[in-house]
C-alpha cells in the first residue's frame, strides 16, 4: 500500500513539474534518483543472501 502512495505522489510531482515547464528539474531529479539507486545496488551485499533469507522475507 505504501508503494502505491509513493507512486501516486511521484506521479503528481512529475505532472506538476511538466505543467510548469520545469523539465530541467525533472532531469535533475531523475539523475539523482538513478545515482542513489546505483549506490544502493553497489553497496548491497548480494553475495551473502541465501535461500533461507529469501524464504523468510516471503512469509512477511
CHARMM-style PDB file with segment names, atoms N, HN, CA, C and O in Angstrom:
ATOM      1  N   UNK     1       0.830  -1.198   0.000  1.00  0.00      PROA
ATOM      2  CA  UNK     1       0.000   0.000   0.000  1.00  0.00      PROA
ATOM      3  C   UNK     1       0.872   1.257   0.000  1.00  0.00      PROA
ATOM      4  O   UNK     1       0.565   2.229  -0.690  1.00  0.00      PROA
ATOM      5  N   UNK     2       1.952   1.235   0.771  1.00  0.00      PROA
ATOM      6  HN  UNK     2       2.201   0.446   1.332  1.00  0.00      PROA
ATOM      7  CA  UNK     2       2.798   2.426   0.820  1.00  0.00      PROA
ATOM      8  C   UNK     2       3.483   2.672  -0.529  1.00  0.00      PROA
ATOM      9  O   UNK     2       3.733   3.818  -0.903  1.00  0.00      PROA
ATOM     10  N   UNK     3       3.784   1.592  -1.256  1.00  0.00      PROA
ATOM     11  HN  UNK     3       3.580   0.661  -0.953  1.00  0.00      PROA
ATOM     12  CA  UNK     3       4.396   1.762  -2.578  1.00  0.00      PROA
ATOM     13  C   UNK     3       3.431   2.476  -3.520  1.00  0.00      PROA
ATOM     14  O   UNK     3       3.851   3.297  -4.335  1.00  0.00      PROA
ATOM     15  N   UNK     4       2.154   2.171  -3.413  1.00  0.00      PROA
ATOM     16  HN  UNK     4       1.812   1.504  -2.751  1.00  0.00      PROA
ATOM     17  CA  UNK     4       1.149   2.821  -4.252  1.00  0.00      PROA
ATOM     18  C   UNK     4       1.034   4.307  -3.916  1.00  0.00      PROA
ATOM     19  O   UNK     4       0.880   5.144  -4.806  1.00  0.00      PROA
ATOM     20  N   UNK     5       1.109   4.622  -2.634  1.00  0.00      PROA
ATOM     21  HN  UNK     5       1.233   3.942  -1.911  1.00  0.00      PROA
ATOM     22  CA  UNK     5       1.054   6.030  -2.215  1.00  0.00      PROA
ATOM     23  C   UNK     5       2.269   6.784  -2.745  1.00  0.00      PROA
ATOM     24  O   UNK     5       2.130   7.903  -3.238  1.00  0.00      PROA
ATOM     25  N   UNK     6       3.473   6.182  -2.651  1.00  0.00      PROA
ATOM     26  HN  UNK     6       3.586   5.273  -2.251  1.00  0.00      PROA
ATOM     27  CA  UNK     6       4.680   6.804  -3.201  1.00  0.00      PROA
ATOM     28  C   UNK     6       4.542   7.010  -4.701  1.00  0.00      PROA
ATOM     29  O   UNK     6       4.913   8.061  -5.224  1.00  0.00      PROA
ATOM     30  N   UNK     7       4.010   6.009  -5.395  1.00  0.00      PROA
ATOM     31  HN  UNK     7       3.709   5.155  -4.970  1.00  0.00      PROA
ATOM     32  CA  UNK     7       3.851   6.098  -6.844  1.00  0.00      PROA
ATOM     33  C   UNK     7       2.920   7.243  -7.226  1.00  0.00      PROA
ATOM     34  O   UNK     7       3.218   8.002  -8.148  1.00  0.00      PROA
ATOM     35  N   UNK     8       1.813   7.370  -6.535  1.00  0.00      PROA
ATOM     36  HN  UNK     8       1.572   6.753  -5.786  1.00  0.00      PROA
ATOM     37  CA  UNK     8       0.870   8.453  -6.817  1.00  0.00      PROA
ATOM     38  C   UNK     8       1.499   9.802  -6.508  1.00  0.00      PROA
ATOM     39  O   UNK     8       1.325  10.753  -7.269  1.00  0.00      PROA
ATOM     40  N   UNK     9       2.231   9.898  -5.397  1.00  0.00      PROA
ATOM     41  HN  UNK     9       2.373   9.125  -4.778  1.00  0.00      PROA
ATOM     42  CA  UNK     9       2.894  11.150  -5.042  1.00  0.00      PROA
ATOM     43  C   UNK     9       3.921  11.577  -6.072  1.00  0.00      PROA
ATOM     44  O   UNK     9       3.975  12.745  -6.457  1.00  0.00      PROA
ATOM     45  N   UNK    10       4.734  10.634  -6.519  1.00  0.00      PROA
ATOM     46  HN  UNK    10       4.690   9.685  -6.207  1.00  0.00      PROA
ATOM     47  CA  UNK    10       5.745  10.952  -7.535  1.00  0.00      PROA
ATOM     48  C   UNK    10       5.079  11.342  -8.845  1.00  0.00      PROA
ATOM     49  O   UNK    10       5.539  12.261  -9.523  1.00  0.00      PROA
ATOM     50  N   UNK    11       4.004  10.656  -9.209  1.00  0.00      PROA
ATOM     51  HN  UNK    11       3.631   9.910  -8.658  1.00  0.00      PROA
ATOM     52  CA  UNK    11       3.293  10.991 -10.445  1.00  0.00      PROA
ATOM     53  C   UNK    11       2.712  12.402 -10.379  1.00  0.00      PROA
ATOM     54  O   UNK    11       2.728  13.127 -11.373  1.00  0.00      PROA
ATOM     55  N   UNK    12       2.204  12.790  -9.223  1.00  0.00      PROA
ATOM     56  HN  UNK    12       2.191  12.201  -8.415  1.00  0.00      PROA
ATOM     57  CA  UNK    12       1.658  14.138  -9.073  1.00  0.00      PROA
ATOM     58  C   UNK    12       2.764  15.181  -9.194  1.00  0.00      PROA
ATOM     59  O   UNK    12       2.593  16.196  -9.869  1.00  0.00      PROA
ATOM     60  N   UNK    13       3.904  14.930  -8.534  1.00  0.00      PROA
ATOM     61  HN  UNK    13       4.042  14.106  -7.985  1.00  0.00      PROA
ATOM     62  CA  UNK    13       5.027  15.878  -8.607  1.00  0.00      PROA
ATOM     63  C   UNK    13       5.520  16.017 -10.045  1.00  0.00      PROA
ATOM     64  O   UNK    13       5.762  17.128 -10.516  1.00  0.00      PROA
ATOM     65  N   UNK    14       5.670  14.896 -10.736  1.00  0.00      PROA
ATOM     66  HN  UNK    14       5.474  13.993 -10.353  1.00  0.00      PROA
ATOM     67  CA  UNK    14       6.129  14.946 -12.135  1.00  0.00      PROA
ATOM     68  C   UNK    14       5.105  15.673 -13.004  1.00  0.00      PROA
ATOM     69  O   UNK    14       5.475  16.474 -13.863  1.00  0.00      PROA
ATOM     70  N   UNK    15       3.829  15.398 -12.786  1.00  0.00      PROA
ATOM     71  HN  UNK    15       3.528  14.747 -12.089  1.00  0.00      PROA
ATOM     72  CA  UNK    15       2.796  16.082 -13.554  1.00  0.00      PROA
ATOM     73  C   UNK    15       2.804  17.582 -13.350  1.00  0.00      PROA
ATOM     74  O   UNK    15       2.650  18.345 -14.303  1.00  0.00      PROA
ATOM     75  N   UNK    16       2.986  18.009 -12.098  1.00  0.00      PROA
ATOM     76  HN  UNK    16       3.112  17.389 -11.324  1.00  0.00      PROA
ATOM     77  CA  UNK    16       3.046  19.450 -11.805  1.00  0.00      PROA
ATOM     78  C   UNK    16       4.275  20.077 -12.451  1.00  0.00      PROA
ATOM     79  O   UNK    16       4.194  21.171 -13.009  1.00  0.00      PROA
ATOM     80  N   UNK    17       5.419  19.387 -12.378  1.00  0.00      PROA
ATOM     81  HN  UNK    17       5.485  18.498 -11.924  1.00  0.00      PROA
ATOM     82  CA  UNK    17       6.635  19.929 -12.982  1.00  0.00      PROA
ATOM     83  C   UNK    17       6.517  20.022 -14.503  1.00  0.00      PROA
ATOM     84  O   UNK    17       7.011  20.974 -15.106  1.00  0.00      PROA
ATOM     85  N   UNK    18       5.866  19.042 -15.120  1.00  0.00      PROA
ATOM     86  HN  UNK    18       5.465  18.269 -14.630  1.00  0.00      PROA
ATOM     87  CA  UNK    18       5.655  19.111 -16.572  1.00  0.00      PROA
ATOM     88  C   UNK    18       4.716  20.271 -16.910  1.00  0.00      PROA
ATOM     89  O   UNK    18       4.950  20.998 -17.876  1.00  0.00      PROA
ATOM     90  N   UNK    19       3.661  20.444 -16.121  1.00  0.00      PROA
ATOM     91  HN  UNK    19       3.472  19.853 -15.337  1.00  0.00      PROA
ATOM     92  CA  UNK    19       2.714  21.530 -16.376  1.00  0.00      PROA
ATOM     93  C   UNK    19       3.369  22.894 -16.211  1.00  0.00      PROA
ATOM     94  O   UNK    19       2.997  23.850 -16.891  1.00  0.00      PROA
ATOM     95  N   UNK    20       4.343  22.988 -15.307  1.00  0.00      PROA
ATOM     96  HN  UNK    20       4.645  22.212 -14.754  1.00  0.00      PROA
ATOM     97  CA  UNK    20       5.036  24.258 -15.077  1.00  0.00      PROA
ATOM     98  C   UNK    20       6.254  24.422 -15.989  1.00  0.00      PROA
ATOM     99  O   UNK    20       7.007  25.386 -15.851  1.00  0.00      PROA
ATOM    100  N   UNK    21       6.447  23.485 -16.917  1.00  0.00      PROA
ATOM    101  HN  UNK    21       5.835  22.702 -17.029  1.00  0.00      PROA
ATOM    102  CA  UNK    21       7.554  23.527 -17.880  1.00  0.00      PROA
ATOM    103  C   UNK    21       8.911  23.529 -17.180  1.00  0.00      PROA
ATOM    104  O   UNK    21       9.827  24.241 -17.590  1.00  0.00      PROA
ATOM    105  N   UNK    22       9.030  22.736 -16.136  1.00  0.00      PROA
ATOM    106  HN  UNK    22       8.286  22.157 -15.803  1.00  0.00      PROA
ATOM    107  CA  UNK    22      10.286  22.627 -15.387  1.00  0.00      PROA
ATOM    108  C   UNK    22      10.962  21.288 -15.712  1.00  0.00      PROA
ATOM    109  O   UNK    22      11.239  20.489 -14.817  1.00  0.00      PROA
ATOM    110  N   UNK    23      11.220  21.060 -16.993  1.00  0.00      PROA
ATOM    111  HN  UNK    23      10.996  21.709 -17.719  1.00  0.00      PROA
ATOM    112  CA  UNK    23      11.793  19.800 -17.446  1.00  0.00      PROA
ATOM    113  C   UNK    23      13.213  19.627 -16.905  1.00  0.00      PROA
ATOM    114  O   UNK    23      13.633  18.504 -16.627  1.00  0.00      PROA
ATOM    115  N   UNK    24      13.950  20.717 -16.753  1.00  0.00      PROA
ATOM    116  HN  UNK    24      13.609  21.629 -16.979  1.00  0.00      PROA
ATOM    117  CA  UNK    24      15.312  20.629 -16.226  1.00  0.00      PROA
ATOM    118  C   UNK    24      15.314  20.068 -14.801  1.00  0.00      PROA
ATOM    119  O   UNK    24      16.224  19.327 -14.430  1.00  0.00      PROA
ATOM    120  N   UNK    25      14.313  20.415 -14.008  1.00  0.00      PROA
ATOM    121  HN  UNK    25      13.573  21.017 -14.309  1.00  0.00      PROA
ATOM    122  CA  UNK    25      14.207  19.888 -12.645  1.00  0.00      PROA
ATOM    123  C   UNK    25      13.924  18.390 -12.682  1.00  0.00      PROA
ATOM    124  O   UNK    25      14.447  17.638 -11.860  1.00  0.00      PROA
ATOM    125  N   UNK    26      13.103  17.956 -13.627  1.00  0.00      PROA
ATOM    126  HN  UNK    26      12.678  18.567 -14.295  1.00  0.00      PROA
ATOM    127  CA  UNK    26      12.817  16.528 -13.767  1.00  0.00      PROA
ATOM    128  C   UNK    26      14.087  15.780 -14.144  1.00  0.00      PROA
ATOM    129  O   UNK    26      14.345  14.703 -13.608  1.00  0.00      PROA
ATOM    130  N   UNK    27      14.881  16.325 -15.051  1.00  0.00      PROA
ATOM    131  HN  UNK    27      14.672  17.200 -15.486  1.00  0.00      PROA
ATOM    132  CA  UNK    27      16.162  15.704 -15.416  1.00  0.00      PROA
ATOM    133  C   UNK    27      17.069  15.591 -14.200  1.00  0.00      PROA
ATOM    134  O   UNK    27      17.707  14.560 -13.991  1.00  0.00      PROA
ATOM    135  N   UNK    28      17.127  16.644 -13.402  1.00  0.00      PROA
ATOM    136  HN  UNK    28      16.608  17.482 -13.571  1.00  0.00      PROA
ATOM    137  CA  UNK    28      17.964  16.639 -12.213  1.00  0.00      PROA
ATOM    138  C   UNK    28      17.491  15.581 -11.212  1.00  0.00      PROA
ATOM    139  O   UNK    28      18.303  14.822 -10.683  1.00  0.00      PROA
ATOM    140  N   UNK    29      16.190  15.531 -10.953  1.00  0.00      PROA
ATOM    141  HN  UNK    29      15.531  16.148 -11.382  1.00  0.00      PROA
ATOM    142  CA  UNK    29      15.644  14.545 -10.022  1.00  0.00      PROA
ATOM    143  C   UNK    29      15.869  13.116 -10.518  1.00  0.00      PROA
ATOM    144  O   UNK    29      16.186  12.225  -9.729  1.00  0.00      PROA
ATOM    145  N   UNK    30      15.706  12.901 -11.815  1.00  0.00      PROA
ATOM    146  HN  UNK    30      15.449  13.625 -12.455  1.00  0.00      PROA
ATOM    147  CA  UNK    30      15.926  11.569 -12.373  1.00  0.00      PROA
ATOM    148  C   UNK    30      17.391  11.156 -12.247  1.00  0.00      PROA
ATOM    149  O   UNK    30      17.687   9.997 -11.956  1.00  0.00      PROA
ATOM    150  N   UNK    31      18.296  12.089 -12.461  1.00  0.00      PROA
ATOM    151  HN  UNK    31      18.055  13.030 -12.698  1.00  0.00      PROA
ATOM    152  CA  UNK    31      19.721  11.796 -12.337  1.00  0.00      PROA
ATOM    153  C   UNK    31      20.090  11.466 -10.899  1.00  0.00      PROA
ATOM    154  O   UNK    31      20.825  10.509 -10.653  1.00  0.00      PROA
ATOM    155  N   UNK    32      19.597  12.238  -9.958  1.00  0.00      PROA
ATOM    156  HN  UNK    32      19.000  13.015 -10.158  1.00  0.00      PROA
ATOM    157  CA  UNK    32      19.879  11.981  -8.550  1.00  0.00      PROA
ATOM    158  C   UNK    32      19.276  10.639  -8.118  1.00  0.00      PROA
ATOM    159  O   UNK    32      19.916   9.882  -7.387  1.00  0.00      PROA
ATOM    160  N   UNK    33      18.063  10.343  -8.560  1.00  0.00      PROA
ATOM    161  HN  UNK    33      17.543  10.958  -9.153  1.00  0.00      PROA
ATOM    162  CA  UNK    33      17.429   9.074  -8.212  1.00  0.00      PROA
ATOM    163  C   UNK    33      18.215   7.895  -8.780  1.00  0.00      PROA
ATOM    164  O   UNK    33      18.364   6.871  -8.113  1.00  0.00      PROA
ATOM    165  N   UNK    34      18.710   8.032  -9.984  1.00  0.00      PROA
ATOM    166  HN  UNK    34      18.589   8.864 -10.526  1.00  0.00      PROA
ATOM    167  CA  UNK    34      19.496   6.961 -10.594  1.00  0.00      PROA
ATOM    168  C   UNK    34      20.812   6.750  -9.857  1.00  0.00      PROA
ATOM    169  O   UNK    34      21.230   5.609  -9.657  1.00  0.00      PROA
ATOM    170  N   UNK    35      21.466   7.822  -9.454  1.00  0.00      PROA
ATOM    171  HN  UNK    35      21.127   8.749  -9.616  1.00  0.00      PROA
ATOM    172  CA  UNK    35      22.707   7.709  -8.696  1.00  0.00      PROA
ATOM    173  C   UNK    35      22.457   7.026  -7.350  1.00  0.00      PROA
ATOM    174  O   UNK    35      23.243   6.178  -6.927  1.00  0.00      PROA
ATOM    175  N   UNK    36      21.368   7.393  -6.683  1.00  0.00      PROA
ATOM    176  HN  UNK    36      20.730   8.082  -7.027  1.00  0.00      PROA
ATOM    177  CA  UNK    36      21.027   6.762  -5.404  1.00  0.00      PROA
ATOM    178  C   UNK    36      20.751   5.275  -5.604  1.00  0.00      PROA
ATOM    179  O   UNK    36      21.221   4.452  -4.818  1.00  0.00      PROA
ATOM    180  N   UNK    37      20.010   4.924  -6.627  1.00  0.00      PROA
ATOM    181  HN  UNK    37      19.628   5.593  -7.265  1.00  0.00      PROA
ATOM    182  CA  UNK    37      19.727   3.521  -6.902  1.00  0.00      PROA
ATOM    183  C   UNK    37      21.009   2.742  -7.175  1.00  0.00      PROA
ATOM    184  O   UNK    37      21.175   1.633  -6.667  1.00  0.00      PROA
ATOM    185  N   UNK    38      21.913   3.304  -7.966  1.00  0.00      PROA
ATOM    186  HN  UNK    38      21.778   4.205  -8.378  1.00  0.00      PROA
ATOM    187  CA  UNK    38      23.173   2.630  -8.261  1.00  0.00      PROA
ATOM    188  C   UNK    38      24.042   2.493  -7.021  1.00  0.00      PROA
ATOM    189  O   UNK    38      24.734   1.486  -6.869  1.00  0.00      PROA
ATOM    190  N   UNK    39      24.025   3.476  -6.134  1.00  0.00      PROA
ATOM    191  HN  UNK    39      23.463   4.293  -6.258  1.00  0.00      PROA
ATOM    192  CA  UNK    39      24.777   3.368  -4.890  1.00  0.00      PROA
ATOM    193  C   UNK    39      24.206   2.285  -3.979  1.00  0.00      PROA
ATOM    194  O   UNK    39      24.959   1.554  -3.335  1.00  0.00      PROA
ATOM    195  N   UNK    40      22.902   2.182  -3.924  1.00  0.00      PROA
ATOM    196  HN  UNK    40      22.290   2.775  -4.447  1.00  0.00      PROA
ATOM    197  CA  UNK    40      22.274   1.139  -3.116  1.00  0.00      PROA
ATOM    198  C   UNK    40      22.660  -0.238  -3.633  1.00  0.00      PROA
ATOM    199  O   UNK    40      22.994  -1.127  -2.850  1.00  0.00      PROA
ATOM    200  N   UNK    41      22.616  -0.415  -4.937  1.00  0.00      PROA
ATOM    201  HN  UNK    41      22.345   0.308  -5.573  1.00  0.00      PROA
ATOM    202  CA  UNK    41      22.990  -1.694  -5.527  1.00  0.00      PROA
ATOM    203  C   UNK    41      24.479  -1.970  -5.329  1.00  0.00      PROA
ATOM    204  O   UNK    41      24.868  -3.108  -5.064  1.00  0.00      PROA
ATOM    205  N   UNK    42      25.311  -0.938  -5.456  1.00  0.00      PROA
ATOM    206  HN  UNK    42      24.995  -0.014  -5.671  1.00  0.00      PROA
ATOM    207  CA  UNK    42      26.755  -1.121  -5.331  1.00  0.00      PROA
ATOM    208  C   UNK    42      27.149  -1.539  -3.921  1.00  0.00      PROA
ATOM    209  O   UNK    42      28.059  -2.352  -3.753  1.00  0.00      PROA
ATOM    210  N   UNK    43      26.489  -1.005  -2.918  1.00  0.00      PROA
ATOM    211  HN  UNK    43      25.750  -0.345  -3.054  1.00  0.00      PROA
ATOM    212  CA  UNK    43      26.859  -1.305  -1.543  1.00  0.00      PROA
ATOM    213  C   UNK    43      26.043  -2.428  -0.920  1.00  0.00      PROA
ATOM    214  O   UNK    43      26.276  -2.781   0.236  1.00  0.00      PROA
ATOM    215  N   UNK    44      25.096  -2.997  -1.651  1.00  0.00      PROA
ATOM    216  HN  UNK    44      24.907  -2.710  -2.590  1.00  0.00      PROA
ATOM    217  CA  UNK    44      24.335  -4.118  -1.111  1.00  0.00      PROA
ATOM    218  C   UNK    44      25.195  -5.372  -1.162  1.00  0.00      PROA
ATOM    219  O   UNK    44      25.997  -5.554  -2.078  1.00  0.00      PROA
ATOM    220  N   UNK    45      25.019  -6.225  -0.178  1.00  0.00      PROA
ATOM    221  HN  UNK    45      24.367  -6.077   0.566  1.00  0.00      PROA
ATOM    222  CA  UNK    45      25.815  -7.439  -0.066  1.00  0.00      PROA
ATOM    223  C   UNK    45      25.001  -8.606  -0.627  1.00  0.00      PROA
ATOM    224  O   UNK    45      24.418  -9.386   0.126  1.00  0.00      PROA
ATOM    225  N   UNK    46      24.970  -8.714  -1.936  1.00  0.00      PROA
ATOM    226  HN  UNK    46      25.444  -8.080  -2.547  1.00  0.00      PROA
ATOM    227  CA  UNK    46      24.153  -9.731  -2.589  1.00  0.00      PROA
ATOM    228  C   UNK    46      24.782 -11.118  -2.502  1.00  0.00      PROA
ATOM    229  O   UNK    46      24.093 -12.121  -2.687  1.00  0.00      PROA
ATOM    230  N   UNK    47      26.060 -11.184  -2.229  1.00  0.00      PROA
ATOM    231  HN  UNK    47      26.620 -10.369  -2.079  1.00  0.00      PROA
ATOM    232  CA  UNK    47      26.746 -12.473  -2.198  1.00  0.00      PROA
ATOM    233  C   UNK    47      26.351 -13.296  -0.975  1.00  0.00      PROA
ATOM    234  O   UNK    47      26.360 -14.525  -1.040  1.00  0.00      PROA
ATOM    235  N   UNK    48      26.010 -12.662   0.117  1.00  0.00      PROA
ATOM    236  HN  UNK    48      26.003 -11.664   0.170  1.00  0.00      PROA
ATOM    237  CA  UNK    48      25.707 -13.369   1.358  1.00  0.00      PROA
ATOM    238  C   UNK    48      24.219 -13.635   1.562  1.00  0.00      PROA
ATOM    239  O   UNK    48      23.809 -13.959   2.677  1.00  0.00      PROA
ATOM    240  N   UNK    49      23.418 -13.512   0.543  1.00  0.00      PROA
ATOM    241  HN  UNK    49      23.751 -13.250  -0.362  1.00  0.00      PROA
ATOM    242  CA  UNK    49      21.992 -13.820   0.648  1.00  0.00      PROA
ATOM    243  C   UNK    49      21.800 -15.273   0.259  1.00  0.00      PROA
ATOM    244  O   UNK    49      22.247 -15.701  -0.805  1.00  0.00      PROA
ATOM    245  N   UNK    50      21.129 -16.039   1.125  1.00  0.00      PROA
ATOM    246  HN  UNK    50      20.766 -15.691   1.990  1.00  0.00      PROA
ATOM    247  CA  UNK    50      20.867 -17.445   0.798  1.00  0.00      PROA
ATOM    248  C   UNK    50      19.364 -17.679   0.733  1.00  0.00      PROA
ATOM    249  O   UNK    50      18.569 -16.766   0.956  1.00  0.00      PROA
ATOM    250  N   UNK    51      18.996 -18.883   0.433  1.00  0.00      PROA
ATOM    251  HN  UNK    51      19.641 -19.626   0.252  1.00  0.00      PROA
ATOM    252  CA  UNK    51      17.572 -19.205   0.233  1.00  0.00      PROA
ATOM    253  C   UNK    51      16.753 -19.038   1.510  1.00  0.00      PROA
ATOM    254  O   UNK    51      15.568 -18.717   1.422  1.00  0.00      PROA
ATOM    255  N   UNK    52      17.326 -19.238   2.676  1.00  0.00      PROA
ATOM    256  HN  UNK    52      18.289 -19.498   2.747  1.00  0.00      PROA
ATOM    257  CA  UNK    52      16.589 -19.074   3.917  1.00  0.00      PROA
ATOM    258  C   UNK    52      16.182 -17.614   4.119  1.00  0.00      PROA
ATOM    259  O   UNK    52      15.082 -17.341   4.601  1.00  0.00      PROA
ATOM    260  N   UNK    53      17.049 -16.685   3.760  1.00  0.00      PROA
ATOM    261  HN  UNK    53      17.942 -16.907   3.369  1.00  0.00      PROA
ATOM    262  CA  UNK    53      16.708 -15.266   3.880  1.00  0.00      PROA
ATOM    263  C   UNK    53      15.567 -14.910   2.924  1.00  0.00      PROA
ATOM    264  O   UNK    53      14.675 -14.143   3.285  1.00  0.00      PROA
ATOM    265  N   UNK    54      15.590 -15.460   1.711  1.00  0.00      PROA
ATOM    266  HN  UNK    54      16.315 -16.083   1.417  1.00  0.00      PROA
ATOM    267  CA  UNK    54      14.524 -15.172   0.754  1.00  0.00      PROA
ATOM    268  C   UNK    54      13.207 -15.786   1.201  1.00  0.00      PROA
ATOM    269  O   UNK    54      12.159 -15.154   1.062  1.00  0.00      PROA
ATOM    270  N   UNK    55      13.235 -17.017   1.742  1.00  0.00      PROA
ATOM    271  HN  UNK    55      14.086 -17.529   1.855  1.00  0.00      PROA
ATOM    272  CA  UNK    55      12.011 -17.681   2.185  1.00  0.00      PROA
ATOM    273  C   UNK    55      11.425 -16.938   3.392  1.00  0.00      PROA
ATOM    274  O   UNK    55      10.204 -16.840   3.518  1.00  0.00      PROA
ATOM    275  N   UNK    56      12.265 -16.423   4.264  1.00  0.00      PROA
ATOM    276  HN  UNK    56      13.257 -16.503   4.161  1.00  0.00      PROA
ATOM    277  CA  UNK    56      11.783 -15.683   5.432  1.00  0.00      PROA
ATOM    278  C   UNK    56      11.138 -14.373   5.041  1.00  0.00      PROA
ATOM    279  O   UNK    56      10.163 -13.961   5.669  1.00  0.00      PROA
ATOM    280  N   UNK    57      11.657 -13.702   4.016  1.00  0.00      PROA
ATOM    281  HN  UNK    57      12.449 -14.036   3.506  1.00  0.00      PROA
ATOM    282  CA  UNK    57      11.084 -12.421   3.622  1.00  0.00      PROA
ATOM    283  C   UNK    57       9.768 -12.597   2.865  1.00  0.00      PROA
ATOM    284  O   UNK    57       8.935 -11.691   2.853  1.00  0.00      PROA
ATOM    285  N   UNK    58       9.575 -13.755   2.235  1.00  0.00      PROA
ATOM    286  HN  UNK    58      10.252 -14.492   2.245  1.00  0.00      PROA
ATOM    287  CA  UNK    58       8.323 -14.013   1.527  1.00  0.00      PROA
ATOM    288  C   UNK    58       7.180 -14.262   2.497  1.00  0.00      PROA
ATOM    289  O   UNK    58       6.021 -13.988   2.186  1.00  0.00      PROA
ATOM    290  N   UNK    59       7.509 -14.783   3.674  1.00  0.00      PROA
ATOM    291  HN  UNK    59       8.450 -15.006   3.927  1.00  0.00      PROA
ATOM    292  CA  UNK    59       6.472 -15.063   4.668  1.00  0.00      PROA
ATOM    293  C   UNK    59       5.951 -13.806   5.323  1.00  0.00      PROA
ATOM    294  O   UNK    59       4.837 -13.806   5.848  1.00  0.00      PROA
ATOM    295  N   UNK    60       6.729 -12.724   5.309  1.00  0.00      PROA
ATOM    296  HN  UNK    60       7.634 -12.724   4.883  1.00  0.00      PROA
ATOM    297  CA  UNK    60       6.318 -11.469   5.952  1.00  0.00      PROA
ATOM    298  C   UNK    60       5.198 -10.785   5.220  1.00  0.00      PROA
ATOM    299  OT1 UNK    60       4.745  -9.720   5.640  1.00  0.00      PROA
TER     300      UNK     60
END
